[in-house]
Amino acid sequence: MRGSKSILTGYATRVKRYAPFGIDALLVIVFCAIGRRSHDEAVIAGLLKTVWPFGVGLILGWALAVFLARNARFDATVLWPSGILIWACTLVGGMILRAVSGQGVALSFMIVAASVLALFLLGWRAAIRALR
């Protein structure tokens, strides 16, 4: 019985550690789906084309946040530095990759993307902080 309890504890620890990344990834997908839908574009058929630049930016942001916290306990749920780094890399990386791949990066889109991604990626972190 003791072994199964330690397996469950290990599983719960992994879920707790990786859940913030899953939340961020889901919110980036939702952001892209909303954008495609608002422009009457095929949501499912073209979603990957819209998601990949922001997804790569998200992964880079996570990597940077983890790297910078290497000497301290990394907490993905805090606004600073984790949340801000993840948001900034998702936004900037996504915009650079969109530009390089020939996708649009109009100023109005950058403003909307910055605002919505901030609401999504920083909002849930701020809510957790308020609830604590």
C-alpha positions as a Markdown table, in Angstrom:
| # | Residue | x | y | z |
|---|---|---|---|---|
| 1 | Met | 0.0 | 0.0 | 0.0 |
| 2 | Arg | 2.9 | 2.3 | 0.8 |
| 3 | Gly | 4.2 | 2.1 | -2.8 |
| 4 | Ser | 1.0 | 3.1 | -4.4 |
| 5 | Lys | 0.7 | 6.1 | -2.1 |
| 6 | Ser | 4.2 | 7.3 | -3.2 |
| 7 | Ile | 3.3 | 6.8 | -6.8 |
| 8 | Leu | 0.2 | 9.0 | -6.3 |
| 9 | Thr | 2.2 | 11.6 | -4.5 |
| 10 | Gly | 4.8 | 11.7 | -7.3 |
| 11 | Tyr | 2.0 | 12.0 | -9.9 |
| 12 | Ala | 0.4 | 14.9 | -8.0 |
| 13 | Thr | 3.7 | 16.7 | -7.8 |
| 14 | Arg | 4.3 | 16.4 | -11.6 |
| 15 | Val | 0.7 | 17.6 | -12.3 |
| 16 | Lys | 1.2 | 20.6 | -10.0 |
| 17 | Arg | 4.6 | 21.4 | -11.6 |
| 18 | Tyr | 3.3 | 21.2 | -15.2 |
| 19 | Ala | -0.2 | 22.4 | -14.8 |
| 20 | Pro | 0.8 | 26.1 | -15.3 |
| 21 | Phe | 2.3 | 25.3 | -18.6 |
| 22 | Gly | -0.8 | 23.5 | -19.7 |
| 23 | Ile | -2.9 | 26.4 | -18.6 |
| 24 | Asp | -0.7 | 28.8 | -20.6 |
| 25 | Ala | -0.7 | 26.6 | -23.7 |
| 26 | Leu | -4.5 | 26.2 | -23.6 |
| 27 | Leu | -4.9 | 30.0 | -23.2 |
| 28 | Val | -2.6 | 30.7 | -26.2 |
| 29 | Ile | -4.7 | 28.2 | -28.3 |
| 30 | Val | -7.9 | 30.0 | -27.1 |
| 31 | Phe | -6.5 | 33.4 | -28.0 |
| 32 | Cys | -5.6 | 32.2 | -31.5 |
| 33 | Ala | -9.0 | 30.5 | -32.0 |
| 34 | Ile | -10.9 | 33.6 | -30.9 |
| 35 | Gly | -8.8 | 35.7 | -33.4 |
| 36 | Arg | -9.5 | 33.3 | -36.2 |
| 37 | Arg | -13.2 | 33.2 | -35.4 |
| 38 | Ser | -13.4 | 37.0 | -35.1 |
| 39 | His | -12.0 | 37.3 | -38.7 |
| 40 | Asp | -14.4 | 34.6 | -40.0 |
| 41 | Glu | -11.4 | 32.3 | -40.7 |
| 42 | Ala | -11.6 | 28.5 | -40.4 |
| 43 | Val | -10.9 | 27.9 | -36.8 |
| 44 | Ile | -9.9 | 24.3 | -36.8 |
| 45 | Ala | -8.4 | 24.1 | -40.3 |
| 46 | Gly | -6.0 | 27.0 | -39.9 |
| 47 | Leu | -5.5 | 27.0 | -36.1 |
| 48 | Leu | -2.0 | 25.4 | -36.3 |
| 49 | Lys | -0.8 | 28.1 | -38.6 |
| 50 | Thr | -1.9 | 30.8 | -36.1 |
| 51 | Val | -0.8 | 29.0 | -33.0 |
| 52 | Trp | 2.7 | 27.8 | -33.9 |
| 53 | Pro | 4.5 | 31.2 | -33.6 |
| 54 | Phe | 2.9 | 32.0 | -30.3 |
| 55 | Gly | 3.5 | 28.4 | -29.1 |
| 56 | Val | 7.2 | 28.7 | -29.9 |
| 57 | Gly | 7.3 | 32.0 | -28.1 |
| 58 | Leu | 5.5 | 30.5 | -25.1 |
| 59 | Ile | 8.1 | 27.6 | -24.9 |
| 60 | Leu | 10.9 | 30.1 | -25.2 |
| 61 | Gly | 9.4 | 32.2 | -22.4 |
| 62 | Trp | 9.1 | 29.2 | -20.2 |
| 63 | Ala | 12.6 | 28.1 | -20.9 |
| 64 | Leu | 13.9 | 31.6 | -20.1 |
| 65 | Ala | 11.9 | 31.8 | -16.8 |
| 66 | Val | 13.1 | 28.3 | -15.7 |
| 67 | Phe | 16.7 | 29.2 | -16.7 |
| 68 | Leu | 16.7 | 32.5 | -14.8 |
| 69 | Ala | 15.3 | 30.7 | -11.7 |
| 70 | Arg | 17.9 | 28.0 | -11.7 |
| 71 | Asn | 19.5 | 29.1 | -8.4 |
| 72 | Ala | 16.1 | 29.6 | -6.8 |
| 73 | Arg | 12.9 | 27.7 | -6.5 |
| 74 | Phe | 11.0 | 28.2 | -9.7 |
| 75 | Asp | 7.3 | 29.2 | -9.4 |
| 76 | Ala | 5.4 | 29.5 | -12.6 |
| 77 | Thr | 2.4 | 31.0 | -10.9 |
| 78 | Val | 4.0 | 34.3 | -9.8 |
| 79 | Leu | 3.6 | 37.5 | -11.9 |
| 80 | Trp | 7.2 | 38.5 | -11.6 |
| 81 | Pro | 9.5 | 37.3 | -13.0 |
| 82 | Ser | 7.8 | 34.2 | -14.4 |
| 83 | Gly | 4.5 | 35.5 | -15.7 |
| 84 | Ile | 6.0 | 38.7 | -17.2 |
| 85 | Leu | 8.8 | 36.8 | -19.0 |
| 86 | Ile | 6.4 | 34.2 | -20.3 |
| 87 | Trp | 4.0 | 36.8 | -21.6 |
| 88 | Ala | 6.7 | 39.0 | -23.1 |
| 89 | Cys | 8.4 | 36.1 | -24.9 |
| 90 | Thr | 5.1 | 34.7 | -26.1 |
| 91 | Leu | 4.1 | 38.1 | -27.6 |
| 92 | Val | 7.5 | 39.2 | -29.0 |
| 93 | Gly | 8.5 | 35.7 | -30.2 |
| 94 | Gly | 5.1 | 35.2 | -31.7 |
| 95 | Met | 5.2 | 38.5 | -33.6 |
| 96 | Ile | 8.7 | 37.9 | -34.9 |
| 97 | Leu | 7.9 | 34.4 | -36.1 |
| 98 | Arg | 4.7 | 35.7 | -37.7 |
| 99 | Ala | 6.6 | 38.3 | -39.5 |
| 100 | Val | 9.3 | 35.9 | -40.7 |
| 101 | Ser | 6.7 | 33.4 | -41.9 |
| 102 | Gly | 4.8 | 36.0 | -43.9 |
| 103 | Gln | 1.8 | 36.3 | -41.5 |
| 104 | Gly | 0.4 | 39.7 | -40.6 |
| 105 | Val | 1.8 | 41.9 | -37.8 |
| 106 | Ala | -0.2 | 45.1 | -38.1 |
| 107 | Leu | 0.1 | 47.5 | -35.2 |
| 108 | Ser | -3.5 | 47.1 | -34.3 |
| 109 | Phe | -3.0 | 43.3 | -34.1 |
| 110 | Met | 0.1 | 43.8 | -31.9 |
| 111 | Ile | -1.9 | 45.9 | -29.5 |
| 112 | Val | -4.8 | 43.4 | -29.3 |
| 113 | Ala | -2.4 | 40.5 | -29.0 |
| 114 | Ala | -0.5 | 42.2 | -26.2 |
| 115 | Ser | -3.7 | 43.1 | -24.3 |
| 116 | Val | -5.4 | 39.7 | -24.7 |
| 117 | Leu | -2.3 | 37.7 | -24.0 |
| 118 | Ala | -1.6 | 39.8 | -20.9 |
| 119 | Leu | -5.2 | 39.3 | -19.7 |
| 120 | Phe | -4.9 | 35.5 | -20.3 |
| 121 | Leu | -1.3 | 34.8 | -19.2 |
| 122 | Leu | -1.1 | 37.2 | -16.4 |
| 123 | Gly | -4.7 | 37.2 | -15.4 |
| 124 | Trp | -4.8 | 33.7 | -14.0 |
| 125 | Arg | -1.6 | 34.3 | -12.1 |
| 126 | Ala | -3.0 | 37.5 | -10.6 |
| 127 | Ala | -6.2 | 35.6 | -9.6 |
| 128 | Ile | -4.1 | 32.9 | -7.8 |
| 129 | Arg | -2.1 | 35.6 | -6.0 |
| 130 | Ala | -5.4 | 37.3 | -4.9 |
| 131 | Leu | -6.8 | 34.1 | -3.7 |
| 132 | Arg | -3.7 | 33.2 | -1.6 |
